[in-house]
């Protein structure tokens, strides 16, 4: 049985079947890329979301590699080429759709900030108070450069470290002299060394007035250092 080249030209039925299968593969690749981006965006856990992002990229690579293997046999050569293209399509469609979802703030694990006022008895692992006069832009820059960390090469947008389970924005209260702040919770299994290094990085920033640990937001004015 010839492997690399057919002993006779393929029949019309074979050609139609091969082309139809290739077209189905390409359409399926686009549909899978869109679905994978949507599924990844629904994940609320940052660690799981990053893992799903990477897994999708690895799936696209695996599809392309499988296509290369099928290219050796003449009967599956067209299918192999379509799988190679499908692997590229999955990546392009996934990245494009995910970038659009990110721009629309529809990626749950990248939009961990919450401005909902906490209840009086709600406690957090860490509460950061900013200095008086801190602008919203300065607070946003602090969040992006201190609280968050640079993303991976495939998704370079800043994101919270894996050991941060929740970030809550605390706007100034109605009373005079109150400070804007941010409340942070850590994952239970995060190591003490990771948390300590993260807290010291926060304390060292010039925009930070005070840091409370294992506390509820203050009910009265916070005094800057």
Secondary structure as UniProt FT lines:
FT   HELIX           12..42
FT   HELIX           46..70
FT   TURN            71..72
FT   HELIX           74..76
FT   HELIX           77..103
FT   TURN            104..105
FT   HELIX           108..110
FT   STRAND          113..114
FT   TURN            120..121
FT   STRAND          123..130
FT   TURN            132..133
FT   HELIX           136..142
FT   HELIX           143..147
FT   STRAND          148..149
FT   TURN            153..154
FT   STRAND          159..160
FT   TURN            162..163
FT   STRAND          164..170
FT   TURN            176..177
FT   STRAND          181..186
FT   TURN            188..189
FT   HELIX           192..203
FT   TURN            206..207
FT   STRAND          208..216
//
